[in-house]
Each structure stands twice: as structure tokens, then as C-alpha cells.
Amino acid sequence: MTIDSELQARSENKCELCGSTETLSAFEVTQAPDTSSESSAYLCTTCQDQITTPATADTAHWQCLSESMWSEAAAVKVLAWRMLRYLRSESWAQDLLDMLYLEDEVLAWAEAGEMERADSGDVQHMDSNGAALLAGDTVVLIKDLNVKGAGFTAKRGTAVRGISLVPDNAEHIEGRINGQQIVILTKFVKKSG
């Protein structure tokens, strides 16, 4: 029996993450301990595309993880954990992540893939709570900040809308406060909403 046929049987010809029956194929989960069908998942192209380029992730699509994270297949659990970690700034994703239990070896596999993404050179901007920041997000200051050269103090609780990410520095974002475009350290903000 081939890996594809094993995955088709296991998944009942449905995407193992979202349940779609359209354009399915085997998807090898990175950092897997072996190359058997246990290290792959049977996924639709929508899930595959968003896993390989998570910046394009449609958060509404991933609410399907509330069911698929309970799969018996380790590869499916690993993918669910990784996507929930990526989307953890969404309260529903953080709630699901808090409920998800992985055995030690499965958790190590899931974390290894996350380390691989961090090592790939993608600059990840995270707020003070570890939530991913994206361009256009609204953040709130968690402490008073003395804005050098502008002559004012940005007060704790100030909302900064439509932030920009500094592409080569994960610790810096840009935003407008009191009409001034300023650089803000990510450790002094939390994502709003």
C-alpha cells in the first residue's frame, strides 16, 4: 500500500484539517522522525498553501482546528499545534492551544518545525505577550514612553492603529502617535483585539 493510499484510507478522502474534499494530496510534515504515512497528512491545497506561507493565513478558515486537533494522527496534531501557535494572537486560537495536549515526542516534533521557521530568516514581530504582529494591526502601549525629539510622552494605554513592521528588525514597529511617525519597541506593546 502506498503512502497516498494509506492517507486516503485514514482520512476517508477528506482534508485532515478542514474536511474539504477538493484537490487533496499528501503533505509531508517537516522535521518528522521518519518518512512513513505517519509523518504526512492528507490536505487540500488551501490548507497546504497557508501552512507553507502562514503570512497568508485566513484566520476564519483555521477555526476548523477546533475539531481536527483531536485527530489520532500525530502529523495532524503537529500541524494543528503549529497553526494554533502561529494564530495565537486570536483569542479562540489561544484557547484551543491551551486545551491541546501532545505527548512529549509529538510536542518535540511540533516545536522542531517552529524552530525551523524561526531559523529560516523570516523576521517575526511579536508583542510583549508573544502574539504575532502583522502590518496594519492595532497595538496598545503597556507603559509610558518618552518620545525622544518630539517633546512628549506617549501614555500607557494609547492605541496605535495601522502599524508598520520594520522588515529587518523583529523588535521594532512603526506607528503614528500625536501625528508623529515613531519607532516603537515591540516589548512595550500588546496587540489589541
VENLIN-V100855 format. One record per pair of residues at least 12 apart in sequence whose ideal C-beta (glycine too) atoms are under 10 Angstrom apart, sorted by the first residue. I is the first residue (numbers start at 1). J is the second residue. D is the distance in Angstrom with one decimal. If there is no record, write none. Layout:
# VENLIN-V100855
i,j,d
I,J,D
I,J,D
This chain:
# VENLIN-V100855
i,j,d
1,37,8.6
2,26,9.2
2,37,8.7
3,26,5.8
3,28,9.0
3,35,8.3
3,36,7.3
3,37,4.7
3,38,9.6
3,39,9.1
3,40,6.2
3,42,9.7
4,24,9.5
4,25,7.7
4,26,5.4
4,37,8.5
4,40,9.0
4,42,8.1
5,26,9.9
5,37,8.9
6,26,9.1
6,36,8.4
6,37,4.0
6,38,9.0
6,40,8.8
6,42,9.2
7,24,8.6
7,25,8.8
7,26,5.3
7,27,8.9
7,37,5.6
7,38,9.9
7,40,6.1
7,41,7.3
7,42,4.0
7,43,9.2
7,73,9.0
7,75,9.2
8,24,7.9
8,26,9.0
8,37,9.9
8,42,6.5
9,37,9.3
9,42,9.4
10,37,7.2
10,38,9.4
10,40,9.8
10,41,9.1
10,42,7.0
10,71,9.3
10,72,8.8
10,73,6.4
10,75,9.8
10,76,9.2
11,24,7.6
11,26,9.9
11,41,7.9
11,42,4.0
11,43,8.8
11,71,9.3
11,73,8.4
11,76,8.8
12,42,9.3
13,42,8.0
14,42,7.7
14,43,9.8
14,44,8.6
14,68,9.9
15,27,9.6
15,41,8.5
15,42,6.8
15,43,5.2
15,44,4.0
15,45,9.2
15,46,8.0
15,47,5.8
15,48,9.1
15,64,8.5
15,68,8.5
15,76,10.0
16,40,9.5
16,41,4.8
16,42,5.2
16,43,6.3
16,44,9.3
16,47,8.5
16,68,6.3
16,71,6.3
16,73,6.5
16,75,8.0
16,76,4.7
16,79,8.1
16,80,9.4
17,41,7.1
17,42,9.2
17,43,6.0
17,44,7.9
17,46,9.3
17,47,4.8
17,48,9.4
17,50,9.6
17,51,8.5
17,61,9.2
17,62,8.2
17,64,6.1
17,65,6.9
17,67,9.2
17,68,4.8
17,69,9.0
17,71,8.6
17,76,6.8
17,79,6.3
17,80,7.0
17,83,7.9
18,43,8.2
18,44,6.4
18,46,7.1
18,47,5.7
18,50,9.9
18,61,6.7
18,62,8.2
18,63,9.3
18,64,4.2
18,65,8.6
18,67,9.2
18,68,7.2
19,44,8.8
19,64,6.5
19,67,7.7
19,68,7.6
20,43,8.6
20,44,4.1
20,45,9.0
20,46,6.8
20,47,7.7
20,61,9.8
20,64,8.9
21,44,8.1
22,44,5.7
22,45,7.8
22,46,8.1
23,43,9.4
23,44,5.7
23,45,4.6
23,46,8.2
23,48,9.1
24,42,5.7
24,43,6.8
24,44,5.7
24,45,8.2
24,47,9.6
24,48,9.5
25,40,9.7
25,42,7.4
25,43,7.1
25,44,8.4
25,45,7.6
25,48,7.5
26,40,4.9
26,41,7.7
26,42,6.2
26,43,8.1
26,48,9.9
26,75,10.0
27,40,6.0
27,41,5.2
27,42,7.3
27,43,4.4
27,44,9.4
27,45,9.6
27,47,7.7
27,48,5.3
27,51,7.4
27,52,8.9
27,75,8.3
27,79,8.0
28,40,5.0
28,41,8.5
28,75,8.5
29,41,6.3
29,43,9.9
29,51,9.0
29,73,9.9
29,74,8.6
29,75,4.6
29,76,8.7
29,77,9.8
29,78,5.4
29,79,6.1
29,82,8.6
29,109,7.7
29,110,9.0
29,113,7.1
30,51,9.5
30,52,9.7
30,78,9.0
30,79,9.8
30,82,9.1
30,109,9.2
30,112,7.9
30,113,4.8
30,114,9.9
30,116,6.0
30,117,8.7
31,78,8.5
31,108,9.0
31,109,5.9
31,110,8.5
31,111,8.8
31,112,3.9
31,113,4.7
31,114,9.1
31,115,8.3
31,116,6.1
32,74,8.8
32,75,7.1
32,78,8.2
32,109,6.7
32,112,9.2
32,113,8.9
33,74,9.1
33,105,7.5
33,106,9.6
33,108,9.1
33,109,6.5
33,112,9.5
36,75,9.8
37,73,8.9
37,75,8.5
38,73,7.2
38,74,6.1
38,75,6.4
39,73,9.9
39,74,8.0
39,75,5.8
39,78,9.0
39,109,8.7
40,73,9.1
40,75,5.7
40,76,9.7
41,68,9.3
41,71,8.6
41,73,6.7
41,74,9.5
41,75,4.5
41,76,5.1
41,77,9.6
41,78,8.5
41,79,5.8
41,80,9.6
42,73,9.1
42,75,9.3
42,76,8.9
43,75,9.8
43,76,9.1
43,79,8.0
46,58,8.3
46,61,6.7
47,61,7.9
47,62,8.7
47,64,8.6
47,68,9.5
47,79,8.1
47,83,8.7
48,79,9.9
50,62,7.6
50,83,7.9
50,86,9.5
51,79,6.5
51,82,7.6
51,83,6.8
51,86,9.1
51,113,9.9
54,82,8.5
54,83,7.5
54,85,9.9
54,86,4.9
54,87,8.5
54,117,7.9
54,122,9.0
54,124,9.9
54,132,8.8
55,86,9.3
55,122,8.3
55,124,10.0
55,132,9.4
55,134,7.6
55,135,9.6
57,83,7.3
57,86,6.7
57,87,6.6
57,132,9.9
57,134,9.8
59,83,9.9
59,86,9.9
59,87,5.9
59,89,9.2
59,90,5.5
59,92,8.5
59,93,7.6
60,90,9.9
61,83,9.8
62,80,9.1
62,83,5.6
62,84,7.9
62,86,8.8
62,87,5.9
62,90,8.4
62,92,9.2
62,93,7.2
62,96,9.5
63,87,9.5
63,90,9.0
63,92,6.6
63,93,8.5
63,96,8.9
64,80,9.3
64,83,9.8
65,79,8.8
65,80,4.9
65,81,9.1
65,83,6.2
65,84,6.0
65,87,8.5
65,92,9.3
65,93,7.6
65,96,6.0
65,97,9.3
65,100,8.8
66,80,9.4
66,84,9.7
66,92,7.8
66,93,9.5
66,95,9.1
66,96,5.8
66,99,9.1
67,80,9.6
68,80,5.8
68,83,9.7
69,81,7.5
69,83,9.2
69,84,7.2
69,96,6.3
69,97,8.8
69,99,8.0
69,100,5.2
69,101,9.7
69,102,9.6
70,99,9.3
70,100,8.5
70,101,9.9
74,102,8.4
74,103,8.1
74,105,8.3
74,106,5.0
74,109,7.2
74,110,9.2
75,106,9.2
75,109,8.7
77,100,7.5
77,101,9.2
77,102,5.9
77,103,8.8
77,106,5.9
77,107,9.2
77,109,9.1
77,110,7.5
78,102,7.7
78,106,6.3
78,107,8.7
78,108,9.9
78,109,5.4
78,110,4.5
78,111,9.4
78,112,9.3
78,113,6.9
78,114,9.9
79,110,8.5
79,113,8.8
80,96,8.1
80,97,9.1
80,100,6.8
80,102,9.3
80,110,8.9
81,96,9.6
81,97,7.3
81,100,6.0
81,101,10.0
81,102,6.1
81,106,8.2
81,107,7.6
81,109,9.2
81,110,4.4
81,111,8.6
81,113,9.0
81,114,8.7
82,109,9.8
82,110,5.9
82,111,9.0
82,113,5.7
82,114,6.2
82,117,8.2
83,96,9.8
83,97,9.6
84,96,5.5
84,97,4.3
84,98,9.4
84,99,9.6
84,100,6.7
84,110,9.9
85,97,6.5
85,100,9.8
85,110,8.0
85,111,9.0
85,113,9.7
85,114,6.2
85,117,9.8
85,130,9.4
85,132,9.1
86,114,8.5
86,117,8.5
86,124,9.3
86,132,6.6
87,131,9.4
87,132,7.8
88,126,9.9
88,129,8.9
88,130,7.3
88,131,6.1
88,132,7.4
89,126,9.0
89,127,7.7
89,129,8.3
89,130,8.7
89,131,3.4
89,132,5.4
89,133,7.7
89,134,8.5
89,137,8.4
89,190,9.6
89,191,5.1
89,192,9.9
89,193,8.7
90,131,8.7
90,132,9.7
90,191,9.7
90,193,9.0
91,193,8.8
93,131,9.8
94,129,9.4
94,130,9.9
94,131,8.2
118,170,9.8
122,170,9.4
123,165,7.6
123,166,8.2
123,167,6.4
123,168,6.6
123,169,7.2
123,170,4.8
123,171,9.6
123,172,9.9
124,165,9.7
124,170,5.8
124,186,9.9
125,137,9.1
125,163,8.8
125,165,5.1
125,166,7.9
125,167,9.6
125,169,8.8
125,170,5.5
125,171,8.0
125,172,8.1
125,173,6.1
125,186,5.7
125,189,9.8
126,170,7.2
126,171,9.1
126,186,6.2
126,187,8.9
126,189,10.0
126,191,9.1
127,139,6.5
127,140,9.2
127,142,8.7
127,173,9.0
127,186,5.9
127,187,8.2
127,188,9.1
127,189,5.3
127,190,4.9
127,191,4.8
127,192,9.5
128,140,10.0
128,142,5.7
128,143,9.3
128,185,9.4
128,186,7.2
128,187,5.4
128,188,6.9
128,189,6.4
128,190,5.3
128,191,9.1
129,142,9.2
129,189,9.6
129,190,5.6
129,191,7.4
130,190,10.0
130,191,9.9
131,189,9.9
131,190,7.4
131,191,4.6
132,191,8.0
133,163,6.8
133,165,6.7
133,170,9.4
133,173,6.4
133,186,6.6
133,189,7.9
133,190,9.7
133,191,6.1
134,163,8.5
134,165,7.5
134,191,9.0
135,162,8.3
135,163,6.8
135,164,5.8
135,165,5.2
135,167,9.9
135,173,8.9
135,174,9.7
136,161,8.6
136,162,5.6
136,163,7.0
136,164,8.4
136,165,9.4
137,160,9.0
137,161,8.5
137,162,8.0
137,163,5.4
137,164,9.9
137,165,9.0
137,173,8.6
137,175,9.5
137,189,9.4
137,191,6.0
137,192,7.5
137,193,8.2
138,159,5.8
138,160,6.8
138,161,4.7
138,162,7.3
138,163,7.4
138,175,9.1
138,189,9.8
138,191,7.7
138,192,4.3
138,193,6.5
139,158,9.4
139,159,7.4
139,160,5.2
139,161,8.5
139,162,10.0
139,163,5.9
139,173,7.3
139,175,7.1
139,184,7.8
139,186,8.5
139,188,9.1
139,189,3.9
139,190,6.5
139,191,5.7
139,192,6.0
139,193,9.7
140,156,8.4
140,157,6.2
140,158,7.0
140,159,5.4
140,160,7.5
140,188,10.0
140,189,6.6
140,190,5.6
140,191,8.1
140,192,5.1
140,193,9.7
141,154,5.8
141,155,7.1
141,156,5.5
141,157,6.5
141,158,4.8
141,159,8.2
141,160,7.0
141,175,9.5
141,177,8.3
141,184,7.6
141,188,6.1
141,189,6.0
141,190,8.5
142,156,6.3
142,157,8.4
142,187,8.6
142,188,5.9
142,189,6.4
142,190,5.6
143,155,9.3
143,156,5.3
143,157,9.6
143,187,9.4
143,188,5.7
143,189,9.4
144,156,5.2
144,157,9.3
144,158,9.0
144,188,9.4
145,158,8.6
145,177,8.4
145,182,8.5
145,184,7.1
145,185,8.5
145,188,6.1
145,189,9.6
147,177,7.0
147,178,8.0
147,180,6.8
147,182,5.7
147,183,9.8
147,184,9.3
148,182,8.9
149,180,8.9
149,182,9.0
150,177,8.4
150,178,7.4
150,179,9.4
150,180,5.0
150,181,9.9
150,182,7.0
151,178,9.8
151,180,9.6
152,177,8.2
152,178,5.9
152,180,8.0
153,177,10.0
153,178,9.9
154,175,9.5
154,177,4.8
154,178,7.4
154,180,9.1
154,182,7.7
154,184,8.2
154,188,9.2
155,177,9.3
156,188,9.2
158,175,9.6
158,177,6.2
158,178,8.9
158,189,9.7
159,175,9.4
159,177,9.3
159,189,10.0
159,192,6.2
160,173,8.2
160,174,9.1
160,175,3.7
160,176,7.0
160,177,6.1
160,182,8.8
160,184,6.9
160,189,7.1
160,192,8.8
161,175,7.5
161,176,7.8
161,192,8.6
162,174,9.8
162,175,7.3
162,176,7.5
163,175,4.6
163,176,9.0
163,184,7.9
163,186,9.7
163,189,8.2
163,191,9.5
164,176,9.5
164,181,8.7
164,183,9.7
165,186,9.3
166,183,7.0
166,184,9.7
166,186,9.4
169,183,9.0
169,185,9.7
169,186,9.3
170,186,7.2
171,183,9.7
171,184,9.7
171,185,5.7
171,186,5.4
171,187,7.0
171,188,10.0
172,184,7.3
172,185,6.6
172,186,7.0
173,185,8.1
173,186,5.9
173,188,9.8
173,189,7.1
175,189,8.5
